Amino acid sequence: MFVIAAPGQGSQKPGFLEPWLEDSSARNLVARWSEAIDVDLIAHGTASDAETIRNTAIAQPLIVASGILTGRALLHALPDATALRFAGHSVGEFTAAALSGVLSDDDALALVAVRGSAMADASALTPTGMAALIGGTLEDIEAALIEHGLSAANYNGGGQVVVAGLQTGLDALAANPPSGTRVIALQVAGAFHTRFMASAHDALSAAAGSLAAHDPRHPLYTNRDGSLLTRGADALDSLVSQVTQPVRWDMCMASFESDAIAGMIELAPAGALVGLAKRALKGVPTVALHTPDDIARVVDMVAGA
């Protein structure tokens, strides 16, 4: 059984979508999506600079569109009988929801466009941010978060926790980090996956209320606690609730390990989740889909399993 994993915000890089758009049918599909959500996904995936695609309202639909595009190409290449499960990190859960059959591709993109815009608006209300803590103990990190009024936003596993909150608290944490940790400020608009995203939660909930959610064709793991979702309604609820709740990617990877997965494939823009898996899932084969040529590596991995 193989897990197809979709990355979250921060994974985007200038020009990353270019090799995937050399195919005219793929380019036409992305052009249609661009028109539907009023975001020029082709320009942002090929020509826009890093600062432009860091914008939350652009980054989120761009990441999900690229994940769906590359995921569909991968599924077309794999044998129908391949045992698959899906997972997504943060906004990547929207990609996973589309590819597993919970939402149509168009509905997933429309919903994530609402999410990105609403989270950008919420971020503008208060000076907040995020930082990654590398190393240290969870006990020391959580004590420091209490001291500085911060929250854990992403438990990423592999010795990495992303924290979020008021910028003043993040500055104080950086000046006096927990023992054995390295603090890296993240270039994001605000404190995602915390109470500061309450208005975005409300906007997303309203938009999700008009959508039809179907039971997934392939089970998918939830960021809430790493458990498997088999009901469409539960998956849609998870997409909404995760805006203000921490991402438990560590629990997702623990589930991958306990389920004895045969390999993990990361969709574009790939790299971050494979990096975490290499540290936390020793011996599990991984493939990062950077270009269409990487699909052949996945086919070979599946055939050899």
C-alpha positions as CSV (number, residue, x, y, z in Angstrom):
1,M,0.0,0.0,0.0
2,F,1.3,3.4,-1.0
3,V,0.6,6.9,0.3
4,I,0.3,9.8,-2.0
5,A,1.1,12.9,0.0
6,A,0.3,16.5,-0.9
7,P,2.5,19.3,0.5
8,G,1.4,22.5,2.2
9,Q,2.1,26.2,2.0
10,G,5.8,27.1,1.9
11,S,6.6,24.3,-0.5
12,Q,6.2,26.5,-3.6
13,K,9.2,27.7,-5.5
14,P,9.5,30.0,-8.5
15,G,9.0,28.2,-11.8
16,F,8.1,24.9,-10.2
17,L,5.1,24.3,-12.4
18,E,6.8,24.9,-15.7
19,P,7.8,21.4,-16.7
20,W,4.3,20.2,-16.0
21,L,2.8,22.7,-18.4
22,E,4.8,21.7,-21.4
23,D,1.9,19.4,-22.1
24,S,-0.8,21.4,-23.9
25,S,-3.7,19.6,-22.3
26,A,-2.3,20.2,-18.8
27,R,-1.8,23.9,-19.7
28,N,-5.3,24.3,-21.0
29,L,-6.7,22.7,-17.8
30,V,-4.8,25.0,-15.5
31,A,-5.9,28.0,-17.7
32,R,-9.5,26.9,-17.1
33,W,-8.9,26.7,-13.4
34,S,-7.2,30.1,-13.4
35,E,-10.3,31.7,-15.0
36,A,-12.7,29.9,-12.6
37,I,-10.9,31.1,-9.4
38,D,-9.6,34.4,-10.8
39,V,-6.0,33.5,-10.0
40,D,-3.4,33.3,-12.8
41,L,-2.0,29.9,-11.9
42,I,0.1,29.6,-15.1
43,A,1.9,32.9,-14.5
44,H,2.4,32.3,-10.8
45,G,3.6,28.7,-11.4
46,T,6.1,29.7,-14.1
47,A,7.1,33.4,-14.1
48,S,6.2,35.0,-10.7
49,D,9.0,35.6,-8.2
50,A,9.2,34.1,-4.7
51,E,7.8,37.2,-3.0
52,T,4.7,37.1,-5.2
53,I,3.9,33.4,-4.7
54,R,4.4,33.8,-0.9
55,N,1.1,35.7,-0.8
56,T,-1.3,33.4,1.0
57,A,-4.1,34.1,-1.5
58,I,-1.9,33.0,-4.3
59,A,0.2,30.3,-2.7
60,Q,-2.7,28.1,-1.5
61,P,-4.6,27.7,-4.8
62,L,-1.3,27.4,-6.7
63,I,-0.1,24.5,-4.4
64,V,-3.5,22.7,-4.6
65,A,-3.8,23.1,-8.4
66,S,-0.3,21.8,-8.9
67,G,-1.0,18.9,-6.6
68,I,-4.2,17.9,-8.4
69,L,-2.5,18.3,-11.8
70,T,0.5,16.1,-10.9
71,G,-1.7,13.7,-8.9
72,R,-4.0,13.1,-11.9
73,A,-1.0,12.4,-14.1
74,L,0.3,9.9,-11.5
75,L,-3.0,8.1,-11.1
76,H,-3.3,7.8,-14.9
77,A,0.1,6.1,-15.0
78,L,-0.4,3.6,-12.1
79,P,-2.2,0.3,-12.5
80,D,-5.9,0.4,-11.4
81,A,-5.3,-2.2,-8.8
82,T,-2.6,-0.2,-6.9
83,A,-3.5,0.0,-3.2
84,L,-3.4,3.7,-2.4
85,R,-4.1,6.1,0.5
86,F,-3.9,9.8,0.5
87,A,-2.7,12.5,2.9
88,G,-2.1,16.2,2.7
89,H,-0.1,18.6,4.9
90,S,-2.3,21.6,5.9
91,V,-3.7,23.0,2.7
92,G,-2.5,19.8,1.0
93,E,-5.5,18.1,2.5
94,F,-7.6,19.9,-0.2
95,T,-5.5,18.2,-2.8
96,A,-5.9,14.8,-1.1
97,A,-9.7,15.4,-0.8
98,A,-9.9,16.0,-4.5
99,L,-7.7,13.0,-5.6
100,S,-9.4,10.6,-3.2
101,G,-12.9,11.6,-4.5
102,V,-14.3,13.6,-1.6
103,L,-14.6,16.8,-3.7
104,S,-14.5,17.4,-7.4
105,D,-11.3,19.1,-8.6
106,D,-13.2,22.3,-9.3
107,D,-14.9,22.4,-5.9
108,A,-11.6,21.8,-4.1
109,L,-10.0,24.7,-6.0
110,A,-12.9,27.0,-5.4
111,L,-12.9,26.2,-1.7
112,V,-9.2,26.6,-1.3
113,A,-9.4,30.0,-3.1
114,V,-11.8,31.0,-0.3
115,R,-9.4,29.7,2.3
116,G,-6.4,31.5,1.0
117,S,-8.2,34.8,0.6
118,A,-9.8,34.5,4.1
119,M,-6.6,33.5,5.8
120,A,-4.8,36.5,4.1
121,D,-7.6,38.8,5.5
122,A,-7.3,37.2,9.0
123,S,-3.5,37.6,8.9
124,A,-3.9,41.4,8.2
125,L,-5.9,42.0,11.4
126,T,-3.0,41.4,13.9
127,P,0.8,41.3,13.5
128,T,1.4,37.5,13.8
129,G,3.7,35.0,12.3
130,M,5.2,31.5,12.5
131,A,8.6,30.0,13.2
132,A,10.1,26.5,12.9
133,L,11.9,25.0,15.9
134,I,14.4,22.3,15.0
135,G,15.7,20.0,17.8
136,G,15.1,20.1,21.5
137,T,12.5,18.2,23.5
138,L,8.8,18.6,23.1
139,E,8.5,19.2,26.9
140,D,10.9,22.2,26.7
141,I,9.2,23.6,23.6
142,E,5.7,23.5,25.0
143,A,6.9,25.2,28.2
144,A,8.5,28.0,26.1
145,L,5.2,28.3,24.2
146,I,3.3,28.9,27.4
147,E,5.9,31.4,28.6
148,H,5.6,33.5,25.4
149,G,1.9,33.0,24.7
150,L,2.4,31.0,21.5
151,S,0.8,27.9,20.1
152,A,2.1,24.8,18.3
153,A,0.8,25.0,14.7
154,N,2.5,22.0,13.0
155,Y,3.9,19.0,14.7
156,N,5.9,17.9,11.7
157,G,7.9,15.0,13.2
158,G,11.5,14.4,12.4
159,G,12.5,16.8,15.2
160,Q,10.5,19.8,13.8
161,V,7.7,21.8,15.4
162,V,6.3,25.0,13.8
163,V,4.9,27.5,16.3
164,A,2.7,30.6,15.8
165,G,1.3,33.6,17.5
166,L,1.9,37.3,18.1
167,Q,5.1,38.6,16.5
168,T,6.2,40.0,19.8
169,G,6.0,36.5,21.3
170,L,8.0,35.0,18.4
171,D,10.6,37.7,18.7
172,A,11.0,36.8,22.4
173,L,11.2,33.1,21.6
174,A,14.0,33.7,19.1
175,A,15.9,35.8,21.6
176,N,15.7,33.0,24.2
177,P,15.0,29.7,22.5
178,P,14.4,26.4,24.3
179,S,17.5,24.4,25.1
180,G,19.0,22.6,22.1
181,T,16.7,24.2,19.5
182,R,17.3,26.3,16.4
183,V,14.6,28.9,15.6
184,I,13.9,29.7,12.0
185,A,11.4,32.5,11.2
186,L,9.0,31.5,8.4
187,Q,8.0,33.8,5.6
188,V,4.2,33.5,6.0
189,A,1.5,36.1,6.4
190,G,0.3,35.1,9.9
191,A,-0.4,32.6,12.6
192,F,-2.0,29.8,10.7
193,H,-3.7,26.9,12.5
194,T,-4.3,29.0,15.6
195,R,-7.1,31.1,17.1
196,F,-6.0,34.0,15.0
197,M,-7.6,32.3,12.0
198,A,-11.1,32.3,13.5
199,S,-12.6,34.6,10.8
200,A,-11.1,32.4,8.1
201,H,-12.7,29.3,9.7
202,D,-16.1,31.0,9.6
203,A,-15.7,32.0,5.9
204,L,-14.5,28.5,4.9
205,S,-17.4,26.9,6.9
206,A,-19.9,29.0,5.0
207,A,-18.4,28.2,1.7
208,A,-18.2,24.4,2.4
209,G,-21.8,24.3,3.4
210,S,-22.9,24.5,-0.3
211,L,-20.7,21.7,-1.5
212,A,-21.4,18.0,-1.9
213,A,-18.9,15.7,-0.2
214,H,-18.6,12.1,-1.3
215,D,-17.2,9.2,0.5
216,P,-13.6,8.7,-0.7
217,R,-12.6,6.1,-3.2
218,H,-9.3,5.7,-1.4
219,P,-9.0,6.3,2.4
220,L,-7.2,9.4,3.5
221,Y,-5.4,10.3,6.7
222,T,-6.4,13.4,8.6
223,N,-4.1,16.1,10.0
224,R,-6.3,16.1,13.1
225,D,-4.8,12.9,14.6
226,G,-3.5,10.8,11.8
227,S,-6.6,8.6,11.7
228,L,-8.2,7.3,8.5
229,L,-11.3,9.0,7.1
230,T,-13.8,7.0,5.2
231,R,-16.8,9.3,5.1
232,G,-17.0,12.4,2.9
233,A,-18.8,14.5,5.5
234,D,-16.0,13.9,8.0
235,A,-13.3,14.8,5.5
236,L,-15.1,18.1,4.7
237,D,-15.4,18.9,8.4
238,S,-11.7,18.2,8.8
239,L,-10.8,20.6,6.0
240,V,-12.7,23.4,7.8
241,S,-11.6,22.7,11.3
242,Q,-7.9,22.4,10.6
243,V,-7.7,26.2,9.8
244,T,-7.6,26.9,13.6
245,Q,-6.2,23.5,14.8
246,P,-2.6,22.2,14.8
247,V,-1.4,20.0,11.9
248,R,-0.4,16.6,13.4
249,W,1.8,15.4,10.5
250,D,3.8,13.5,13.1
251,M,0.7,11.4,13.8
252,C,0.1,10.9,10.1
253,M,3.6,9.5,9.7
254,A,3.1,7.4,12.8
255,S,0.1,5.9,11.1
256,F,2.0,5.3,7.9
257,E,4.6,3.4,9.9
258,S,2.0,1.3,11.8
259,D,0.2,0.6,8.6
260,A,3.5,-0.7,7.1
261,I,3.2,1.4,3.9
262,A,5.4,0.2,1.0
263,G,6.3,3.7,-0.1
264,M,5.3,7.4,-0.1
265,I,5.0,9.7,-3.2
266,E,5.0,13.5,-2.7
267,L,3.1,15.5,-5.3
268,A,4.4,18.8,-6.7
269,P,5.7,21.2,-5.4
270,A,7.6,18.3,-3.8
271,G,10.5,18.0,-1.4
272,A,9.4,19.0,2.1
273,L,7.4,15.9,3.0
274,V,9.9,13.5,1.5
275,G,12.5,15.2,3.7
276,L,10.5,14.7,6.8
277,A,9.8,11.0,5.8
278,K,13.5,10.3,5.3
279,R,14.1,11.3,8.9
280,A,11.1,9.8,10.6
281,L,10.2,6.7,8.4
282,K,13.5,4.9,8.1
283,G,13.6,2.4,5.2
284,V,10.4,3.6,3.5
285,P,11.0,4.3,-0.2
286,T,10.0,7.8,-1.3
287,V,9.7,9.7,-4.5
288,A,9.3,13.4,-4.9
289,L,7.5,14.5,-8.1
290,H,9.5,17.4,-9.4
291,T,8.9,16.8,-13.1
292,P,6.8,14.4,-15.2
293,D,9.9,12.2,-15.6
294,D,9.6,11.3,-11.9
295,I,6.4,9.4,-12.6
296,A,8.4,6.6,-14.2
297,R,10.3,6.2,-10.9
298,V,7.0,5.8,-9.0
299,V,5.8,3.2,-11.5
300,D,9.0,1.2,-11.1
301,M,8.7,1.5,-7.3
302,V,5.1,0.1,-7.3
303,A,6.1,-2.6,-9.7
304,G,8.9,-3.7,-7.5
305,A,7.0,-3.7,-4.3
